[in-house]
Structures are given as C-alpha cells and as structure tokens.
Amino acid sequence: MIFDRRRILQGAALALLAPSSFTAAQAQSGEGWHPLKGDDGKPVANARLPVELTGEIEHLPGVIWVGSKSSAVTLYEFYDYNCPYCRVAAKDLHALVRKRPELRLGLINNAILSLGSMQAAKVELALLLLKGPVVAYDFHQRLFAMSGTNDGQRALKLAEDLGVPRRQIEPTADSKKVGGMLREQSSLAANLGLAATPSFVAGGVGVLGYPGPRTIGGIVAALDRCGEVVCPS
C-alpha cells in the first residue's frame, strides 16, 4: 500500500501549529468550563468551544455516525487507532449507544500519534466510502479490539477479513479524496484544541482525554435532560 508520507506529515505539522481552544495550564490542572470529574475523581479538562468551529463538525466528511438518527443528543469522539485509552473508550461507547437509544455518536479520526495511525485511518475512511457506515463501524470496533500496534498492513488485513479485497480498498485509501478527508478531520481537531486522544465534543464543550464510562454516561444523560454537559443545579 503506497501512502503519501509527505502529504500526511505536512497535514500533521499544520495541525500542530493550529490555534488551540485549551491552554497548556488547563490541560495540566484540569481547569475547565464545568467542574467535571472523571471516574477516578480527578478534574477533567474541558472548555467552551467556538460555535463557528463546533458547527463545522456536522459537515465534516468521513464521520462514522452510530446510534440515533436525531441530532438532539450528540456526542463526538476524536480518536487515534494507537491510543490505548481510545481502545477502552471504543468498547464503553458501544455499550453506551446500546443502553441509550437517544444517543447519536459521531466518530472522527484524529490520527496524531504515528504514521501507522494515519494509515489505519485511511483504510477506515476508504471502507466508509466503499461499504458505508455499518462496515466502517465494524472495522472500527474490531481494530480497537486487537492488541498491539495498528498500521496500514493490519488495517488492510482486517478489511479483507470483512470481505473487501486489498485490490479494491488500496486505491481508495491512497486517493486524494481520502487524504483530503483525513486532513480536514485532523485540522478541525487541532483548531478545536483537541490535543489529547481521545477527546470529546458535546453541548458546545470540548473534553480532553477519556474520563471513564460513568462520567461519559453522565454527560450523555445531561445532554438528554438539559442540552448541556452538566445541568444547572
């Protein structure tokens, strides 16, 4: 599989230089818009995000949509295929979608940890274009369920296991269209200041890192009740 390394790395460099909605102090201290605490009791960094940027997520190409067709209760996850916390979150989020039928989950690549992460993301986006969200989400779950490092070769093998031959998936994964989709996703994540993986966006608020299943479940419940990450007391 021939990936355009120069283009990928250029996109990653631009993402790192983009403006951030989170300050370094916020990320380290857990300071946030809401007094959120993770399942471990520690503060979770969060910030109110510019509406002009969060509004772009709905129109972002390559989002895998899971769950409800209604957008009333929407949670976005930005992930990397080599992020260990994303691996845990993938299983928990799948259970949450099944538990809460009102939830619409949007899955978005933020492949910032390695070249292998970017390659795997390209295969996922190619599957989404070729076979639709059901197959792409199956790939997403299965790849995160595998231990070890994820890269292009492993992703291609998994795509073949799902019935999509390498000769079909490779040209699409290497296409300018898929490369552009991946750059748009990474650039928006950077502009939102989502420097950690996973990160979440809900109710106009960005949450850095994975706070655990109970906290994420509480965020979704609050979205359903009042449209905010935390409902006023």
BELWO-V200921 format. One record per residue. N is the residue number from 1. RES is the residue in three letters. NEAR is the number of other ideal C-beta (glycine too) atoms within 12 Angstrom. Layout:
BEGIN
n=N res=RES near=NEAR
n=N res=RES near=NEAR
END
This chain:
BEGIN
n=1 res=MET near=31
n=2 res=ILE near=17
n=3 res=PHE near=32
n=4 res=ASP near=24
n=5 res=ARG near=20
n=6 res=ARG near=13
n=7 res=ARG near=24
n=8 res=ILE near=34
n=9 res=LEU near=21
n=10 res=GLN near=19
n=11 res=GLY near=35
n=12 res=ALA near=31
n=13 res=ALA near=17
n=14 res=LEU near=21
n=15 res=ALA near=33
n=16 res=LEU near=20
n=17 res=LEU near=14
n=18 res=ALA near=23
n=19 res=PRO near=19
n=20 res=SER near=28
n=21 res=SER near=34
n=22 res=PHE near=34
n=23 res=THR near=17
n=24 res=ALA near=14
n=25 res=ALA near=13
n=26 res=GLN near=27
n=27 res=ALA near=26
n=28 res=GLN near=17
n=29 res=SER near=16
n=30 res=GLY near=26
n=31 res=GLU near=20
n=32 res=GLY near=32
n=33 res=TRP near=26
n=34 res=HIS near=30
n=35 res=PRO near=17
n=36 res=LEU near=36
n=37 res=LYS near=22
n=38 res=GLY near=27
n=39 res=ASP near=21
n=40 res=ASP near=15
n=41 res=GLY near=13
n=42 res=LYS near=18
n=43 res=PRO near=24
n=44 res=VAL near=39
n=45 res=ALA near=37
n=46 res=ASN near=41
n=47 res=ALA near=34
n=48 res=ARG near=25
n=49 res=LEU near=35
n=50 res=PRO near=21
n=51 res=VAL near=16
n=52 res=GLU near=13
n=53 res=LEU near=29
n=54 res=THR near=30
n=55 res=GLY near=17
n=56 res=GLU near=23
n=57 res=ILE near=39
n=58 res=GLU near=19
n=59 res=HIS near=14
n=60 res=LEU near=33
n=61 res=PRO near=24
n=62 res=GLY near=35
n=63 res=VAL near=34
n=64 res=ILE near=38
n=65 res=TRP near=30
n=66 res=VAL near=32
n=67 res=GLY near=30
n=68 res=SER near=23
n=69 res=LYS near=15
n=70 res=SER near=14
n=71 res=SER near=22
n=72 res=ALA near=21
n=73 res=VAL near=31
n=74 res=THR near=36
n=75 res=LEU near=44
n=76 res=TYR near=47
n=77 res=GLU near=50
n=78 res=PHE near=44
n=79 res=TYR near=46
n=80 res=ASP near=45
n=81 res=TYR near=45
n=82 res=ASN near=33
n=83 res=CYS near=33
n=84 res=PRO near=21
n=85 res=TYR near=30
n=86 res=CYS near=39
n=87 res=ARG near=29
n=88 res=VAL near=25
n=89 res=ALA near=38
n=90 res=ALA near=38
n=91 res=LYS near=21
n=92 res=ASP near=31
n=93 res=LEU near=40
n=94 res=HIS near=28
n=95 res=ALA near=22
n=96 res=LEU near=35
n=97 res=VAL near=31
n=98 res=ARG near=16
n=99 res=LYS near=19
n=100 res=ARG near=29
n=101 res=PRO near=18
n=102 res=GLU near=23
n=103 res=LEU near=34
n=104 res=ARG near=32
n=105 res=LEU near=42
n=106 res=GLY near=35
n=107 res=LEU near=44
n=108 res=ILE near=44
n=109 res=ASN near=54
n=110 res=ASN near=47
n=111 res=ALA near=45
n=112 res=ILE near=38
n=113 res=LEU near=29
n=114 res=SER near=23
n=115 res=LEU near=29
n=116 res=GLY near=30
n=117 res=SER near=35
n=118 res=MET near=42
n=119 res=GLN near=41
n=120 res=ALA near=44
n=121 res=ALA near=53
n=122 res=LYS near=50
n=123 res=VAL near=50
n=124 res=GLU near=51
n=125 res=LEU near=44
n=126 res=ALA near=39
n=127 res=LEU near=39
n=128 res=LEU near=37
n=129 res=LEU near=27
n=130 res=LEU near=28
n=131 res=LYS near=25
n=132 res=GLY near=17
n=133 res=PRO near=26
n=134 res=VAL near=17
n=135 res=VAL near=26
n=136 res=ALA near=34
n=137 res=TYR near=29
n=138 res=ASP near=27
n=139 res=PHE near=43
n=140 res=HIS near=44
n=141 res=GLN near=30
n=142 res=ARG near=28
n=143 res=LEU near=42
n=144 res=PHE near=37
n=145 res=ALA near=19
n=146 res=MET near=22
n=147 res=SER near=11
n=148 res=GLY near=15
n=149 res=THR near=23
n=150 res=ASN near=40
n=151 res=ASP near=28
n=152 res=GLY near=36
n=153 res=GLN near=22
n=154 res=ARG near=28
n=155 res=ALA near=43
n=156 res=LEU near=35
n=157 res=LYS near=23
n=158 res=LEU near=32
n=159 res=ALA near=39
n=160 res=GLU near=21
n=161 res=ASP near=20
n=162 res=LEU near=30
n=163 res=GLY near=16
n=164 res=VAL near=31
n=165 res=PRO near=17
n=166 res=ARG near=24
n=167 res=ARG near=13
n=168 res=GLN near=20
n=169 res=ILE near=37
n=170 res=GLU near=27
n=171 res=PRO near=21
n=172 res=THR near=29
n=173 res=ALA near=40
n=174 res=ASP near=26
n=175 res=SER near=24
n=176 res=LYS near=15
n=177 res=LYS near=21
n=178 res=VAL near=36
n=179 res=GLY near=34
n=180 res=GLY near=22
n=181 res=MET near=32
n=182 res=LEU near=45
n=183 res=ARG near=35
n=184 res=GLU near=29
n=185 res=GLN near=44
n=186 res=SER near=44
n=187 res=SER near=33
n=188 res=LEU near=42
n=189 res=ALA near=47
n=190 res=ALA near=32
n=191 res=ASN near=32
n=192 res=LEU near=42
n=193 res=GLY near=35
n=194 res=LEU near=43
n=195 res=ALA near=33
n=196 res=ALA near=36
n=197 res=THR near=35
n=198 res=PRO near=42
n=199 res=SER near=45
n=200 res=PHE near=51
n=201 res=VAL near=44
n=202 res=ALA near=43
n=203 res=GLY near=33
n=204 res=GLY near=28
n=205 res=VAL near=36
n=206 res=GLY near=46
n=207 res=VAL near=49
n=208 res=LEU near=41
n=209 res=GLY near=39
n=210 res=TYR near=35
n=211 res=PRO near=36
n=212 res=GLY near=27
n=213 res=PRO near=25
n=214 res=ARG near=21
n=215 res=THR near=33
n=216 res=ILE near=42
n=217 res=GLY near=25
n=218 res=GLY near=29
n=219 res=ILE near=44
n=220 res=VAL near=42
n=221 res=ALA near=26
n=222 res=ALA near=26
n=223 res=LEU near=35
n=224 res=ASP near=28
n=225 res=ARG near=19
n=226 res=CYS near=17
n=227 res=GLY near=21
n=228 res=GLU near=25
n=229 res=VAL near=38
n=230 res=VAL near=28
n=231 res=CYS near=17
n=232 res=PRO near=10
n=233 res=SER near=9
END
